[in-house]
Amino acid sequence: MPILDQYGNPISSSPPTNKTPSPVLGLDSRWRSYPLRGLTPQRLAQILREADDGYLETQAELFEEMEERDGTLLKLMQDRRLASIGLEWRVEPKDSSSEARRYADAFREVWTDMPWRGLMLDLLDALGQGVSMVGLVWERVDGLWQPTQFQHIGAKHLIYDFNLRRFKIRTQEEPTGMLPQYGQVIEHRYRARAGSPTRAGLMRTTAWWYLFKHYELKDWLTYGELYGQPYRLGKYDPATGKDERDALEAAVRNLGTDAAGVISKDTEIEIIETAQRGGPEVYEKLIELANREMTLAVLGQTLTSSEGQHGTQALGQVHLKTRMDLLEADTLALGETLREQLAKPFIAFNFGIERIKLAPVIQGILEEEKDQKQRAETLDLLQQMGVPIPESYVQREFGLPAPQANERILIRPGAQRPTPLEATRVSLESARPSRGVLNGQQYVFELLGQALNLGSEAMKDPLDLLLEQVRQADGYDDLRRRLIRLFPQLDVSQLSRLLEVGVTLAELAGMLAQREDADVDG
């Protein structure tokens, strides 16, 4: 039974043929229709309806131009895209099997040399457009099939086939669209809402607010050009000829900029000063509303951007959590796409299609900002409760360097200074290769760990006998009598020998350490 891809087609064990230039490369065209030029609500609705029918060219060009012309929209989309790209990304095995680890190691070497940040930036274009594709060319390098060329395929080159529920790529040879082969492209989809993928991009929502905003900008510029200027009225006699009327009109218009004009003495120009009521606040408020609505559409909140009103810290934390939720969703979706359409083809082409279930996982490591003070208080409380906390964990969580040998350490005011033995133990992990007392003490620490392991074995039988008497006893007096009778039968000779050997070895370690520090040859 053949293994199928995400579209239900059989997976090939060989990469797409690349003897000639890949048909999915070289598609980017410099020609644009610039749909924003003279855009009206009627024209915008027509463009969106074309995309609803599966033809994305004009809509894609419109969205590109919107982001190019509007600084606020560009910033919002960049914030959303770069948040995912800026994370630490790791390649992890699918499971703990040796085979999965081997596949992950092989893919990790390829991933490290890959321009994966640029690849992610191209794929995250789907946030605005709803879909984004990157064409791949596979070549054999060092015995493995690897993707060596990546090129973004703009959404303007895509047509959605509603019957196949797939995006086709328009080429010169196939203007109605070609279906890419398995492993030939990486297709990332973003779904801001349920329904057709041609309507899934965030730009569908922001397009209307963009239109309203720039209508207001145009009116605001006109208002700023005329604000404060007086009315200029030209008066002429009814018998005045057309040429004289045209000259009067030109003079009235030029008074606004040149403050000069030539007219007949039979005509008159009257300057009317206007009461300056109101101002540009209405335009400013409408533009702020448009910016705020676009921010809500892209980031889900406003307090983490410059478009929001100031609020309390608690409200700010809620808005930050909303933004983190979006980042987590974007990261998970991008990781799934990369595993499905990059890691799985890599495994299929190099190790066989029956191994694609073991394809490695590509994860973005998402860490929320930590409240260091709260964490320190929690650790202090846990320590008071007797919970053992490794020092290495504390140093790692708070980004603290381990103290070096003989380095002074900070002490809480009023707290006891550590004993020399404790201070030595703190510095052993990160100290330079040590000699003498440090070396000997390290030996004792290791000896202690071995002694505990051996001691647990030596105590097993005596401890079982003691526990048996405890379970059978009827009370404290009965238990006391049972333990007195049992004591001669307990065999602790092995434990005694272990203690004797441990003490002897510790003494020898101390003597050797003393000799090393004194540079005495043994």
C-alpha positions, 0 to 999 in steps of 0.5 A: 500500500503506497504512502500518501502525502498531505494531499493524498498523492503517493510519495516518491522516493526520488526528489523532483527532476532538476536537470533543467531549471525548476519550473517553480524558480524564476517566477518573480516578475517585475511587472505590477498593476499597482491596484492602489492607484485610484483605489475606491471601495467599489474597486476593492470589493471587486479585487476581493471577489476575484480572490474569492474565485481563486485568482489571487494576482490582483489581491496579492499585489494590493496587499504588497503595495499596502504594506509598502506604503503604510509604515504602521502596517509594515511595522505590525506585520514585521513585529508578527513575522520577526517574533517567530524568526527571532526564536531559538529553533531546534531539530529534535528526534521524533522519539527516543529510538536510535534510528530517530536520533540518527535521522535528526542528526543527519537533518540537523547538519543540513539545517545548520547550513541552510538559510533557514531564517530567510526561508521562514521570512518568506513562508511567514508572508502567509500571515498577510496573504493567507498562503506562501510558497518557496520553491526548492531544488534538490541536489546530491551533496556528500551522499545525501539529497539536500535542498540547495536553492530556495526561491519565494513564489509570490501569491500573485502566481497562485491559483486556488483549485476548489475541486482539488483544494490545492494551490496551483502555480501559474507558469508561462507554459501552464497559465492555468496552473501546475501542481507541484511535485512532492518536495518541490515546494514548501507551502505554508498556509495561515488561517485567520478564520475558517473557510476558504484559504483565499480569504484567510490572510490578515490583510483581508481585514486590514484592507478596508481600514487601510482604504478609510485611513488613506481617504482621511489622510488625503482630506487631512492634507487638503485641510492642512493646505487650506487651513487658515487661508481667507476666502478670495472672491472675484467680482465682475460686471455682467457685461465682462467678457470671457477672457476677462473672467478667466483672467480674474479667476486666475488672479484669485487662485494665484493670490493664495500662493503668489500674493499677486495678480493682474486684473481689469479695473472694472473687476474687483477681488474681495478678501473674506477672513473666516473664523477658524473653528474646529481643526484637524482633530476629526481626521486625526481621530479617524486615522488613530481608529484605523491604526488601532483596528489594524493593530487589533487585527494583526497583534490581537491587542494594542498595549504592546504597540504604540497604537494602544492607550496606557493601562494598568500593569495587570491589563498590560500582562493580559495583552502581553499574554494575548501576543504570546498566544499568537506567537505560540500559534505561529511557531507551532504552525510553522514548525509543522509545515517545515516538518511536513514539507521539508524534513519528511521529503529529506527522510523519504529521499535519503532513507526511504518513504517508509521512514518518514514517520520518524522525520525529526521535529522542528521546534521554536523554543518559546520562553515567556519573560520570567519574574526573577524576584518571584522566582527567587522568593519561590526558591527560598520558600522551597529551600526552607521546606527542605526541598533539595535544589542543585546550585547548578540549577539556580545558576542556570535559571538566573544566569549566574556564573559559578564562582572560581577557585579562591574567588570571593563570594557575596554573603547576605548581611548577618548570615554566617560565612560558609565553612572552608569545606562548603566554600571549596565545594561551591567552587569545585565545578567551575574551578581550574584544574586543581591540586592539593586540598581541592583535588583531595576534597573532590576525591572525597566527594566522589568517594561519598557517592560510591559509599552511599550506593554500596551502603544501601546494598549493605543495609538492605537485609538488616533493614528488611528484618527491622521493618518486618519486626515493626510491622509485627509489633503490637505496640512500642513496648512489644517493638522494643522487646523485639528489637533487643532480641533481633540485634544480635542477629543483625549482620552489619559487618559489611557496613562496618568494613565499608565505613573503615575503608572510607575513613582510611581512604579519606585520610590517605586522600588528605595526606596526598593532598597535603604532599601535593600542595607542599610539592613533596615527591612521594 
